[in-house]
Amino acid sequence: MRKIWICFRFLLLFTAFILVPVGAESYLLWNTYTYWKHGVEKEARVIALDHLSGTSKSGTSYYYLIEIEGRRTKQSFSLELPVGQSVPVLVLPGDPDSIALGSKRSSPLDLLAYTMGDRTLAILALGMLTLLVLASPYTLRNLLRYIRKLLAAEN
């Protein structure tokens, strides 16, 4: 029974500290890459601020009513937008409801910063992902050694 508990704890730690953050960061980076590579630049006219939503931990989301090529939609953004003015956005060709701030001249880091709401957060997110990817093999190796040691001590 103790062996099963040790293996369960190992899987829980591995999932919580390595797979979940890497998965979340990878999803965010993949979306950023998709907009950067395949996004079509359009002008969105910001009609009105619909409402704000947020907490102290997750930050504020601004919900705006925007118009793109005569089509109105309500969209969430991490940044305040100028009401009554136009802003460049990238729209995915197959999904007109997928909208991200930015233009074709925006770098992937700029797009990530627009998505997260701050350039500093985007750089920190990239640094954390890099650290996790580089540290994962070392951490996994040490955890496996520790489990082998615990299992050998029980026998």
CORDAZI-V362214 format. One record per residue. RES is the residue in one small letter. SS is DSSP state (hx for helix, st for strand, lp for the rest). PHI is phi as a letter, one per 20 degrees, with the letter a starting at -180 (999 if undefined). Layout:
RES_SS_PHI + RES_SS_PHI
//
This chain:
m_lp_999 + r_hx_f + k_hx_f + i_hx_f + w_hx_f + i_hx_f + c_hx_f + f_hx_f + r_hx_f + f_hx_f + l_hx_f + l_hx_f + l_hx_f + f_hx_f + t_hx_f + a_hx_f + f_hx_e + i_hx_c + l_hx_f + v_hx_f + p_hx_f + v_hx_f + g_hx_f + a_hx_f + e_hx_f + s_hx_f + y_hx_f + l_hx_f + l_hx_f + w_hx_f + n_hx_f + t_hx_f + y_hx_f + t_hx_f + y_hx_f + w_hx_f + k_hx_e + h_hx_d + g_st_f + v_st_d + e_st_f + k_st_b + e_st_e + a_st_d + r_st_e + v_st_e + i_st_e + a_st_a + l_st_e + d_st_f + h_st_a + l_st_d + s_st_b + g_st_r + t_st_c + s_lp_f + k_lp_e + s_lp_e + g_st_n + t_st_d + s_st_d + y_st_d + y_st_d + y_st_d + l_st_e + i_st_c + e_st_c + i_st_c + e_lp_l + g_lp_n + r_st_d + r_st_e + t_st_b + k_st_e + q_st_c + s_st_e + f_st_c + s_lp_e + l_lp_d + e_lp_f + l_lp_d + p_lp_f + v_lp_f + g_lp_n + q_lp_d + s_st_d + v_st_c + p_st_f + v_st_c + l_st_d + v_st_c + l_st_f + p_lp_g + g_lp_e + d_st_c + p_st_f + d_st_e + s_st_e + i_st_c + a_st_c + l_st_f + g_lp_p + s_lp_c + k_lp_f + r_lp_e + s_lp_f + s_lp_e + p_hx_g + l_hx_f + d_hx_f + l_hx_f + l_hx_f + a_hx_f + y_hx_f + t_hx_f + m_hx_e + g_lp_o + d_lp_a + r_hx_f + t_hx_f + l_hx_f + a_hx_f + i_hx_f + l_hx_f + a_hx_f + l_hx_f + g_hx_f + m_hx_f + l_hx_f + t_hx_f + l_hx_f + l_hx_f + v_hx_f + l_hx_f + a_hx_e + s_hx_g + p_hx_f + y_hx_f + t_hx_f + l_hx_f + r_hx_f + n_hx_f + l_hx_f + l_hx_f + r_hx_f + y_hx_f + i_hx_f + r_hx_g + k_hx_f + l_hx_f + l_hx_f + a_hx_f + a_hx_f + e_hx_f + n_lp_e
//
